[in-house]
Amino acid sequence: MKKIIIAIMLILPMAISAQKFGHINTQELFVQMPEMAQVKLKMDTIQSQYESQFTMMYEELQKKLQDYQAQEATMADAIKQIRQQELQEMQQRIQLFNQTAEQDVQRKQQELLTPIHEKMAKAIKAVGEREGYTYIFDSAAMVHVGADAKDLMPAVKAELGIK
């Protein structure tokens, strides 16, 4: 039993020292990915389209509201109720449109960003396997990075073709 414990105590430091640790700031790398410019352009276009439609709907509501307020004093009660109901329905449609637009923008953004995340993860994994790293940590989330941990940003950028 003593021999086993001594053998473990002798082997353990060698096993620990053989491990290589690296780190990379994935947030910094992500914004440097060339595909991000295309994603930003597509997202800006989509958001612009939704904002344009929302503005048109809101302006139409404002116009109808102003018309209602200008004519309210001379309207019959039944017409007032119908117009008030129309205004409420327009507000509800605008709210529903806004919610749907937000969901669609989020879905589209996720759809466009997922392949970039996957490409980045594959590059990090390829560098880690090629250079024999046991662990690669995200330096954006770490409190301390020791001197013996290597910054893999240059190697991963080279793997991705980013200068």
ZICOR-V980406 format. One record per helix or strand. SS is the DSSP state (h for helix, s for strand). FROM is the first residue (numbers start at 1). LEN is the number of residues. Records with the same first field share a line. If there is no record, write none. Layout:
SS = FROM-LEN ; FROM-LEN
This chain:
h = 2-16 ; 26-7 ; 35-40 ; 77-55 ; 139-3 ; 153-8
s = 21-4 ; 135-4 ; 150-2
